[in-house]
Amino acid sequence: MSPPTQAASSPLDTIIPFHFWDDVPQNRELCMNVTLRFDRKLDSERLYNSLTRLLEIDNWRKLGARLRLDNSGKLVYHLPSKFTEDRPGFIFTTKKHDGSIKAHPLASQMPSSTLLNKPTKVCILDGMTRYSALVRHKSAPSSIEDWLQTDIPQLVIHTVLFNDATLLTITFQHTLMDAMGLSSFLRAWTAVLSNCEEDIPPFLGFDEDIIESHIEPVSTEKQVMVGQTMAGILFGQISLLLFALAGWWEMFWFPRVEDRVLLIPGEYVRELRERTLQELNEDYKKNTNTSIQNDGQVKDKDKPRPFVSESDVLLAWLSTLLVTAHNPNPSTPVQISNIFDIRSALALPSPGVYIGNAIMPSYGEFQAREFGVRNHSTGLDYRLGSVAMKIRQALETQRMKEQVFARTALRKKILREMGSLPLISHAGQLGICCTNWQRAGFFGVDFGGAVVGDQVGKGFIPCRPSYVNTAGAGPLDGHGPRNMMIVTGKDGMGNWWVQIFAREEVWGKIGEWTREQDVQDMSL
């Protein structure tokens, strides 16, 4: 297959090699559109000028580089010697509406934590894909080919302005950065907006693959999932073929994928966690009491008491919801893939931020029977303890430094041999994937420096997102992700926001559950 036609470059461009984990097949396939809703009108000129200034500061100018393929088919950056009107550091477009967002037929339906106040029940809302035409500019890129075949920079920003609200969408290819990278970029941008350039951290990895330089050589055999992964290598193309056949079968029988947003009250999640910890502590005491040996000593007396976070419990609850809606055979394998950030494990230089991809999945292996049964008086059986604990244990084990090193070696080995990242799966399994953006803190990003007319003394009135979401370039089709969850985080009032992609039929089952429970279904 001949390489795609590429846009011309300037001989004055600086050519920068890609970081290894930025140029993997999955990142090439994902065009990201992250939208922040603000319930204030922002000044588009201030937004533009502050971002222009950020790309003038030291190595932050790398964000204005162009994507190209070298002769071997690998991605490289072409960074202009200077940004001009013809070759800007970013694309910035604005759509202005004279009225209130409440008067717009589509935008008025977009969720907002401010408008929903403090919900007392779980709310099911429409997903972000129905708003794509509203929040994206019509000429915004939608695939990596759009970046390769034109000379557009990596960042494409579109603002939709109302008299009382702003929708700010950042479009970028996943090869540029992950959620933590996006968070660091937004905080650097808002530091300029707030006249606090001294708070902008150094940009790490300008022309050095800083992730690779912090990876130590560790045998692949030390990776805890090596058994499942090596089985995939052993069968090679057969495994890939079976995986593809399962995907085709799924798309044939269940061709429609829909996304919904769940708004979950913070108090609801806190109560779930308290109940789960109570369950785990009861099991802990029971097991400890039965572990008295003949000499009267307690076996494993130093074993720590169980701990699970709100995120662990939330993932266990959401997974239980999905598994129950699928209604699989009790012996069906269920795998929960939980994406985590490896920056902290690698102890990257501080101060400094890494704008790139530094993520890895931890895998929890279950059988469907572990997720409980339907109970018409209480809905789902919320004994989440064992599921939440296995999620926590998988994460704690697989994000240890040695495991990160061993997993990296294994992923590189399979990528070289098979041209794709490893498939860690079982035949006929129900796979669930979750990426949790809470640590990225998107609901805490303060764009107060851009609010129209608001300035108190030398400071600004805070303006943080009331809603955060991500969507593709257009409506979902049968090839969209399934059983995929994006936890966009907790808003300023402590409520959790989760976007879920699933079969149309699964949402029908979840709808049945909502009618039995104290849940408000606000989707169309």
FIFI-79694 format. One record per residue (C-alpha): x, y, z. Coordinates in steps of 0.25 Angstrom, whole numbers, plus 5000, padded with zeros to 4 digits. Each point is the difference from the previous one (the first is absolute). Layout:
N
XYZ ...
END
This chain:
524
500050005000 500650134996 500150115011 499050115001 500350134993 500650105009 500050155001 501350074996 500950045011 501050115001 501549975000 500250095012 499149915009 500649935011 499849854999 499749935014 499949855001 498749955007 500049945013 499849854999 498749995008 499450114992 500149934987 499249875002 498849964992 499050035010 500450145001 500050024985 498649965000 499450095010 499750154997 499650065013 498950115002 500050055015 498950105003 500050095012 498750075003 500150145008 498850075005 500650134998 500450074987 501450004997 500850104992 500549934987 501150104998 500649985014 500049854997 500750014987 501050105005 500449925012 500149874992 500950074990 500950055012 500149865006 500549944987 501150115000 500549955014 501249914999 499749864995 498550025001 500150044985 500149854997 498550005001 500050074987 500749894992 499449934988 499949854998 500749934989 500549864996 501449974998 500549904989 499849885009 498650045003 500250055014 499450135005 500950125002 499850155004 500350114991 500150135008 500050134993 501150095003 499050115003 498550005000 499450104990 498650034995 500249894989 500649905010 499350035013 500449925013 498549965002 498750024993 499050085007 498550024996 498850075006 498549994998 499250115007 498650005004 499350125004 499049945010 500049915012 500449854999 498749975006 499350054987 500949914991 499249884996 501249915002 500950065009 498950035010 500049845002 501549995004 500249965014 500550105010 500449975015 499650145003 498649994994 499749865006 500450055014 500249895010 499349874994 499549915010 499949884991 500849944988 499750074987 500149944987 500350114989 500250004985 501449984995 500950104994 500049944986 498750074997 500650135002 501249984991 499550094989 499850115010 501350005007 501049974989 500350094988 499549944987 501550004995 500649945012 500849874997 499449875003 501249904998 501549994999 499950014985 499550145001 501250045008 501049934991 499450054987 499950155004 500950095007 499150025012 500650015014 499749895011 499050095008 498750044994 499250095010 498550044997 499250095009 498550015000 499650135007 498650035006 499750125009 500049915012 500949884996 501249954992 500349874994 501449984998 500549884992 501449954998 500249914989 501349924999 500549864995 500349915012 501449994995 500250145007 499649975014 499249925010 499050065010 501150045010 500850064989 498750084996 499950045014 501450065001 499850074987 498750075005 500650045013 501250064993 499050084991 499250055011 501350045008 500250104988 498650045000 500150035015 501350084998 500849895008 501049964990 501049975011 499049885003 500349934987 500849885002 501149954991 499649934988 500749865000 500449914989 500150114989 501049914991 500249895010 499249885003 499950025015 499149885002 501049914993 501250065008 499349975013 499749854996 500949905006 500349864994 499149905006 499749864995 498649984994 499949875009 499850095012 498750064994 498849955008 499249984988 501049934992 499349874999 498850064994 500850084990 500949894996 498849924996 499750114991 501450004994 500049854999 498749994991 500450134993 499150034988 499049905005 499850085013 499850134991 499149934991 499149945011 500050145007 499650064986 498949904998 499450025014 500050154997 499349984986 499049915007 499750105010 499850114990 499149914991 499049975012 500250135007 500350104989 499650135008 500950065011 499550125008 500650085011 499450065012 500550085012 499749965014 500050125011 500249935013 499950075013 501250015008 499249955013 499549884992 501549964997 500450035014 498949915006 500449894990 501450015005 499649995014 499249884998 501149934992 501050035011 499149955010 499849874992 501549994998 500350025015 499049905004 500649904991 501450045006 499549985014 499449874997 501349954993 500950055011 499149935011 500149874992 501550014998 500449975015 501149895000 500249895010 501050095007 499050115002 500650094990 499350074990 500449964986 500350124991 499850105011 500850114993 499149994988 499450144998 498650035001 499350014986 500050134992 499250044988 499950144994 498750074995 500549974986 500249865003 498649995005 499450084989 500749914990 499449885007 498650055000 500150054985 500549864996 498949935008 499050094992 500649964987 500249855003 498649995005 499450074988 500749904991 499549885008 501149914996 500149855005 500650005014 501349944996 500350104989 501350065002 500050155002 501250094999 500150145006 501150094993 500350115009 500950114994 501050065009 501150114999 501549965001 500650135002 500149995015 500549864999 501250054991 500350125010 500250104988 500750125003 499350115009 499650114997 499649964986 498949944992 500049904990 499150034988 499849864993 499449865003 500449935013 498949915002 499949855002 498849905004 499949925012 499149874998 499149945010 499549864997 498649965004 498849904997 498650064998 499549935013 500950105008 499250124996 498749955008 498649984996 498850084997 499150035012 498750064997 499950075014 501350065000 500450004985 501449954999 500749925011 500950115005 501049905007 501150074992 501249975010 500649884993 500050074986 500550135005 501149945008 500549924988 499950134991 500950065011 501049895001 500149994985 500350155000 501050005011 500849884995 500050034986 500550155002 501249965008 501350054994 500549864996 498749964994 499950134992 501449974995 499749854997 498750044993 500750104992 501049904995 498949904997 499150104992 501350044992 500349864997 498649974995 499950134992 501349964993 499549864997 498550024997 499950154996 499050035011 499950015015 499749875008 498649945001 499949955014 498649934999 499249875001 499249944989 498550045002 500450105011 499250125004 501050124999 499850135008 501050124999 500050125008 500950125000 499850095012 500450154998 499750045015 501550025003 500150094987 499150105008 499350064988 498850055008 501150085008 500650074988 499750155002 499850094988 499650125008 501150084993 499150004987 498650035006 499550124993 500050135009 500349925013 501250055008 500150035014 501350085004 501249924995 499249875000 498949934992 498749945004 500249854998 499349934988 500149855000 499349904991 498649965003 500149884991 501149934993 499949894989 500649944988 499449964987 500449954986 499950084987 498649964998 498949905003 500449875006 499949884991 500149855002 501650015000 499950095012 500649955014 499149915008 500049985016 500950125000 499950105012 500750145001 499950055014 500250154997 500150035015 499350075012 499450134998 500150125010 498949945008 500649865001 499149934990 500649904991 499850014985 500249874991 499849984985 499749864996 500049944986 499249874999 499049924991 498750064998 499349885006 500950025012 499450135002 498649944999 500449915012 500650115008 498750084997 499249895007 500950015012 499850155000 498549985001 500149915012 501050095007 500050145005 500750054987 499650114991 500149974985 500250134993 500549954987 499150014987 
END
